Amino acid sequence: MKKRKPMSKRQKTLLGKKIIEYFFSHPHANSMKEMIEKFDVHEVFIRKTISKELENRLSNTDRMRSL
């Protein structure tokens, strides 16, 4: 990967939303290698973004079940 300017918080948020959308809408093509090539970001950013989203969805599910 080539060195580039750091992303702003807004850019990270927007890219994170695109990654999440891609992850859930393309289940057949959501390997880490394909997403790294598509979004041109490091594996850690993708992994943390997906992990955070899955935790949010789990907590929402748990909260709805307890109602």
LOKOLZA-333950 format. One record per residue (C-alpha): residue in one letter; x, z, y. Coordinates in pm, whole numbers, plus 50000, padded with zeros to 5 digits. Last residue first. Example, Ala and Ser with C-alpha at 12.3 -4.5 7.8 and 13.67 -1.06 7.14 Angstrom:
2
{res=S&u=51367&w=50714&v=49894}
{res=A&u=51230&w=50780&v=49550}
//
This chain:
67
{res=L&u=46107&w=52603&v=49398}
{res=S&u=46403&w=52672&v=49167}
{res=R&u=46408&w=52318&v=49034}
{res=M&u=46435&w=52172&v=49384}
{res=R&u=46739&w=52389&v=49463}
{res=D&u=46910&w=52293&v=49139}
{res=T&u=46854&w=51924&v=49207}
{res=N&u=46983&w=51956&v=49562}
{res=S&u=47291&w=52144&v=49434}
{res=L&u=47356&w=51870&v=49180}
{res=R&u=47318&w=51594&v=49438}
{res=N&u=47558&w=51766&v=49675}
{res=E&u=47813&w=51818&v=49396}
{res=L&u=47785&w=51450&v=49300}
{res=E&u=47845&w=51349&v=49662}
{res=K&u=48152&w=51571&v=49694}
{res=S&u=48300&w=51433&v=49372}
{res=I&u=48241&w=51074&v=49480}
{res=T&u=48419&w=51127&v=49812}
{res=K&u=48701&w=51332&v=49657}
{res=R&u=48771&w=51064&v=49394}
{res=I&u=48758&w=50778&v=49644}
{res=F&u=48994&w=50953&v=49887}
{res=V&u=49230&w=51051&v=49603}
{res=E&u=49248&w=50694&v=49472}
{res=H&u=49393&w=50563&v=49797}
{res=V&u=49207&w=50307&v=50004}
{res=D&u=49179&w=49928&v=49998}
{res=F&u=48799&w=49923&v=49960}
{res=K&u=48775&w=49653&v=49693}
{res=E&u=49115&w=49706&v=49531}
{res=I&u=49075&w=50084&v=49508}
{res=M&u=48716&w=50036&v=49387}
{res=E&u=48826&w=49804&v=49107}
{res=K&u=49101&w=50042&v=48991}
{res=M&u=48871&w=50344&v=48998}
{res=S&u=48616&w=50175&v=48776}
{res=N&u=48279&w=50107&v=48934}
{res=A&u=48195&w=49768&v=48793}
{res=H&u=47916&w=49823&v=48536}
{res=P&u=47753&w=50102&v=48737}
{res=H&u=47726&w=49882&v=49047}
{res=S&u=47456&w=50040&v=49268}
{res=F&u=47570&w=50401&v=49228}
{res=F&u=47941&w=50354&v=49299}
{res=Y&u=47883&w=50085&v=49563}
{res=E&u=47653&w=50310&v=49764}
{res=I&u=47896&w=50601&v=49733}
{res=I&u=48190&w=50384&v=49842}
{res=K&u=47996&w=50244&v=50137}
{res=K&u=47896&w=50594&v=50248}
{res=G&u=48258&w=50710&v=50224}
{res=L&u=48369&w=50413&v=50433}
{res=L&u=48123&w=50512&v=50704}
{res=T&u=48235&w=50875&v=50699}
{res=K&u=48604&w=50784&v=50697}
{res=Q&u=48554&w=50547&v=50992}
{res=R&u=48370&w=50818&v=51186}
{res=K&u=48645&w=51073&v=51119}
{res=S&u=48906&w=50828&v=51246}
{res=M&u=49126&w=50646&v=51001}
{res=P&u=49503&w=50689&v=51014}
{res=K&u=49693&w=50384&v=51134}
{res=R&u=49860&w=50176&v=50869}
{res=K&u=50144&w=50186&v=50616}
{res=K&u=50123&w=49923&v=50346}
{res=M&u=50000&w=50000&v=50000}
//
